[in-house]
Amino acid sequence: MNHILPLSQWLSKSRPDDTVIAWLGDHTWTLGQLRYDVALLVDELQGQQDEERWALCFENSYLFIVALLATLSAGKTPVIPGHCRVSLLEEQRSLFHGVLSDQALDWHGVLRVVSSANTSAPEATVLPTITPSRCIELYTSGSTGQPKRVIKSIAALDKEAALLADRFGGQLSGCRVVASVVPQHLYGLTFRIFLPLALGMPLHAAMLYYAEQLAALDHQHRYLFVSSPAFLKRLDHKLTPPPVKVILSAGGMLSWQHVLDTQRWFGVWPDEIYGSTETGILGWRHRHQDMIPWLPFPGVRITPEDDAFRVFSPLIAQQEGLLLDDILQLEDNGLFHLVGRHGRVVKIEEKRISLSEVERRLMALEGIRDAAALPVTRGGRQGIGAVLVLEEPLRRMWQQTSGKKLELSWRRALLPWLEPVAIPRYWRIVDEIPVNSMNKRVYAQLQETFHESP
């Protein structure tokens, strides 16, 4: 059994000051440094009497930890907005009173740029205890396109890290943690922040964007790689693989071919995690062949309900459980397969894309009278397709210019508001969006408009 530190003990004096917390290049941050940096920020936040809710927007995960612990210690509420785009922060400013970031954002509001002091006092300020009932707020894509608030108690996040430590901790001894996912979502928050701090594993402060960064890792260490399927699909097998001991993949489906490709390069079979921001982790699997079912984590129970599935878990606060967006196939022994997905939120390259949000942004553009967004698969790759009804002047312009110039202008206009993978790649212009007798859009008919060559 691993010794697991809950968040309230991350800064505990029982561990030596020189304990390594994080590194970036040749620079290392120690526990003594973390205590000092947190104490300095707590003093500043306590002086901000009117600002109770702080949005955390960070590239550097060490500084993210400083901000997270400082807000909680100062009695404030950390808000994780799911992105760091200034245009969306402006639109969502009612969700928080100020922004904490490691960058000087062009933000028209209260902003505190967080940095490390690069020095530590022998005796940092004694910080208030962070109780397990304190909460972190995360925001994820809602079915309406508006950000959906998900409240996670520290106790639930500690419990999730403990479940992961029980399952994987024995394999992680002596590992450092590197990741290709951000802590702005629950997967990155739990696996890249809570798990390493709970097990005392040094973590890489920067996100990995390219396989070259993986290959450049120091070979004197062993690593846990917290990845997304999208990253594993883009591995460059001509590079020298790093000494990765464990690979965790979550956020979307990993095809069997990419499981094989991953194993061939790393020499390690990936472990896959299933769950969501709302539910926390639900299941995992370790495939040596394709159709291996998912195994629920301890305490997770899934029951059919009409044409949907309800899940109960120690990580879900609601006694009545939660309805899943996914369609499952249950086995008699409690194992399950993922079959499909309900609703207007889709996953593309492990990003949750609200189709309603894409439509809302399209409708805000000049000359677009109606819009429908849907996932379109071309050549094995999925992207967003947009079906538009245009005002007459814009429709004439579309016909006269073959549409390419307009498509480019629409993409540029959407860039400040949407994730790059949410910006439509495929465009169709129609006279009217087709609807059925109940005035519901006929998405099968819309899909047919993309069957021809683009």
N, C-alpha and C positions, 0 to 999 in steps of 0.2 A: 504493500500500500504506500503510495507516495505521500510525502508531507506537503499538504496544500495550504497555501497562504490565502486567506480571504482578503479582500481589498482593504479592510480596516487594519491589516497587519503588513501591508506592502512597505510602509515606512518604519516598521518596527525596529527599535534599538537593539533587539536580540540578534540582529544580523550585523556583521561588520561594515564599516563605512566604505571599504574598498570593494564591496560586492559589485560586480559589473551588471549594470541595468541595460545599457544599450551602446551601440557603436555606429559610427559612420565614417568610412575611410579609416584613417589612422586615429581618429578621435574616439575616446571612450567616456561615457558618463557612468559614474558610480552611484551607489545608494546614498553616500554622504552628499554628493552633488544634488541628487534628486530632492533630498530633504530640504536642502538650502534653497533651491529654486522654487519649490512648492511654498516654503515659508514666506519668501519675498512676495510671491504673487498673492498669497492669502492676505498679507498686509494691505496690498493695493486694492484687492476686491472688497475687503471689509470697509475701506474708505469710500467705496461707491455705494452709498446708502440707497439710491433710487434704482439701481440696476440689480434685479434679482435673478434674471434669466439670461444666461450667456450662451451664444452660439459658438461652437468649437469648430474652427475651419483650419486644418493643419495638413501640411505635407510631411513634416517631421514627426514621427510617432513618439519620440522621446518628449518633445515639447507638448504633444497632445496629452501625454500622461501627466505632465506638470499641470496643464490646464484642467484636466479632469479632476485630479486630486485637490487642486487649489479651490476650484469652485465648490466641490463637496465640503471641504474643510471650512470654507468661509460661510457655509450655510446657504450657498446659492444653488441654482438648478442648472446643470449642464444640459444644453440642447444640442443635439447632433442633427443638422438639417439634411444630411444625405448628399450634399454637394458643397462646393465652395465658389459657385459662380455669383458674382456681385449682383448681376441683374435679377437673379432669383432671390438673393438675400434682401434686396430692396423690396421686392414684391411681397416677401414673407416676413417683413420686419415686425409685424404684430405678434409674431411667435416668440420674440426675445427682446431684451432691452439693450444688449450690447454684443459685440463680436470679439472673441479672442482668436488670434491667428498668429502664425509665424511669418506672415507677409504683410506688407503695407498695402492693404486692399484699398481700392478707390471706393470706399464705403462712406456714405453720407450719414453717419451716426456715430455712436460711441464705439470706439475701436481701441483695443489694447494689443499691441504687438508683443508677443511673448518670446523671450530669448533666455538662454542659460547664462548665469552670471560668470561662468568660467572660473569661479573660486568658491570655496565653501568654508563657512565658519566652523570651528571645532564643535560648538554647541548651537545648533539651529533652534529656532523657536519651537517650543512644545506645541504641537498642533492638536486641535480638538479631535476627538474620536469620531470617525464616520460610521454612523449606525447602519446596520443592514437594511433598515426600512427606507433609507434615502433612495431617491430615484434619479434615473437618467431618462431623458426624453429623446426618442429617435423619430424621424419623419421619413416616411416611405411613400411610394406612389399609391394613391388611393384610386378606386375604380372610377371616381368622378374627375380625376385629373388634379384635384386639390391634394396637398400634402396630408397624409394620414398620420396622426400622432400615435405612437406606441410607447407606453410607459413601462420601463424595466426597473425593478427594484435591484439594489446592490445584492440583496440576498439571492435573487433569481440568477443574476449574472455569475455570482460566486458558485452557485449550485451547478450552472452549466459548465463552468470551468472544471469543477470537481468531477462531473460525469465524463468529460473528455480526458481528464487526468487518469481516472480509473480505467478507461478504455485504452488510451495510447501512452500513458505515462511511462510504462515499463520499457517502451521502445525509444523514449526520448532522452534517456540519461546521457548527459554530456553534450547534448545538442544545443546549437544556437538556432534562432528563428529568423527566417527570411520570408518575405511575402510579396505577392503581386496583387494584393487587394488592399483597399484603403480602410481605415477604421471608422469611416463615415457610415458604414452599414453594420448590422449586427454580426455578420460573419467575420469581417475584419476586426471588429471590436472584441469579440470573444476569443478568436483564434490568434490574432496578432498582438493583442494587448493583455487580456485577462489570463489566458492560458500560460504564456511565458512568465508573467509576474507571479502567478499562483505557484508555478513550479520552480521559480528562480532561474529561468533560462534567459541568457542575454538575447536581446532582440535588435534587429537591424532597423535603424531609424528611418531609412528611406524605402520607398516602394520600388520594386523591380518592374521595369517596363519591357525589357528586352532579354532574350536568351543570352546575349553577350554578357549582361550583368551577372547572370547566374554562373556562367562559365568562368568569370573573373573572381569568384569568391575564393578566399584564402583556404587552401587545401589542408591546412593544419587543423581545421575544425571540422566537425560533422554538423549537418543541418536538418532541421525540420523546414520543409518548404510548404507554406500556406498559399495555395494557388487557386486560380479560376480555370475552368475548362478552356476558356478563350486563350489563355496564356499557353496551356499545354498543347493546344492545337498549333501554335506558332513556333514550336521548338525548332532550332537549327541543329540538325543532327551531325553537321560537319564540325561543330564545336566540341571541345573537350568537356565532358559532363562534370559537374561539381560533385563533391562527396556528400550527397544528400542521403540521409538515412530513412526519412519518412516523408511522404508526400500526401497532403490532404487537399482534396478538391471539393468545392461546393459552389452553389450559386446557379447551377444549371446542369444539364445532362452532359456526361462525357461519353462520347461514342466508343464502342468496343475497339475500333481501329485506333483511336487516340489513346486508349488504355495500353494497347500493344506498343504503339510508338513511344509512349512515355516510359514503359518498362525497358524497352530496348536501349534507350539513351541513358537513363539513370541507373538501370539495373535494379530498379525498385518498382513494385506494383503499387499504384496509388490507392489510397483509401478515400472513398467518396462519402460525403455528408449530405443528408437531406434535411431541410427545415426551412424556416422563413423568419423574418424579423418578428412577426407577430407570435409565432409558436416557439421560437428557439429550435434547438436541434431535435429532430424526431427519429432519424434512423441513419444507419451507415452500412456500407458494404465494401468488401475486399474481393474484387473479381479476378479469377484466373480463367474464367470462361464468360461468354457474353451474358446470358440471361440469368444472372444470379439475382435473387430478390434482395430487398432491403430488410435489415434487421432493426427493429425498434430499440431505442435506448431504454434502459431500465425505467419502469414506471409509465412508459408511453403506451396508450391504448387507443386504437382507431376503430370506430364503429360506423357502419353504413347508415345513412339517413336520407330517405327518398333517393334522389339521383346524385347525392353528394356524400361526403364523409366528414364525421366529427372526430376531433382528436382531443384526448385528455392527457395531461402530462404534469409532472412536478414543476415544470417551468412555466406553466400557464396558470395565471392567477385566477381566471374565471372558473368557478365551480362547474359551470355548464360546458366547459371546453370551448373549442373554436371550430367553425366550419372551414374546411380546406378549399383552396382554389383549385387544387389538383384532383384529377380523377384517378382512383387507385383500383388495383385488383388485389383483393385480400386472399391469403392462403389460410388453410385450417390451423396451421401452427403459429399464426400471428405475423408471419413474414408478409411482405407486400411488394407489388410491382407498381411503377408509375406508368399510367396509360396516356394521360393528356391533361389539359388545363381548361378550367372554366373562366368565364369573365372577360373583362376588357383590359386586363393587365397581362402582358406577355413578357417573356424573357428572351432577349437577344444578346448574345455574347455576355451572358450572366448579368445583364442590366435589366432591372424591372422597368418596362416601358408602359406607361399609361397611354393607351390609344386615344382615350378621351382627351388627355392633355395635348397630344399631338394635334387632334382635330381642333381643339380650342385655339391653339397657337396659329394654325392655318387660317381659321376663320377671322383672326384679328388682322390678317394681311389685307391690304387694299385690293379690292376687285374680286375677292373670293367670296362667293355667295353661300356655298355649302361645301362641306368636306367630310370625307370618310377615310379613316386610316386602318390598315390591316397588315398583318404579317405576310410577306411574300417570299417564297423559297425559289432561288435560282441557282442552278449548278451546285446544289448541296449547301448553299449559304443563304441564311435568312436575313432579310432586311424589311424596312417599312415601305409599304406602298401607299400612295395618296391618290384618291379619286376626288376630283374637284369639279364643282359647278362654278363657272366664272361669269362675272358681269360682262355684258356684250362688248364694251371697248377692249377689255383684257382678252376676251375670247378671240377677237379679230387679231390682236397682237400675237397671240399664241399661234394662230394659223399662218400668219405672215412670216414669223421668225422660226418656224419649226419647233418652238418651245424651249430650246436649250438655254437661251439667254434668260428667259423667265425662271426656269428651273434653278439656275445658278443664283438668281436674285432671291428666290424663295429660301434656298438653303442658307444663304448668308443672313437673311433676316431671322431665320429660326435659330441660328447658332448661339446667340446669347441666352436662349431660353431652354434649349433641349440638349440632352446628351448627344454626342456625335452619332451614336448608333440609332438614336430615335429620329434623326432627321431623315425624311423620306429619300430613298434611292430611286424609286420607281414612281412615275407620274402618269395619270390618265385623266383626260377631260371628258366629261359627259354632260348631257342636257339636264338630267335630273338624277339624284341618287335613288336607285330602285328601292321601293318599299312594298310590303305585303298588305293584306287586307286589314291587319291590325296596326298599320302604319309603322311596322318594325322594319328596319333596314335588312335587305336580303344580302347577307355577306357572301353566300355561295355565288350569287350572281356578280358581285363585285370582284370576287377572286377570279372569275372567268375573264374579266377584262385584262388580266395580267398573263393569261396563258399564251398569248402571242409573243413574238420576239419584241424586246424593248426597242 
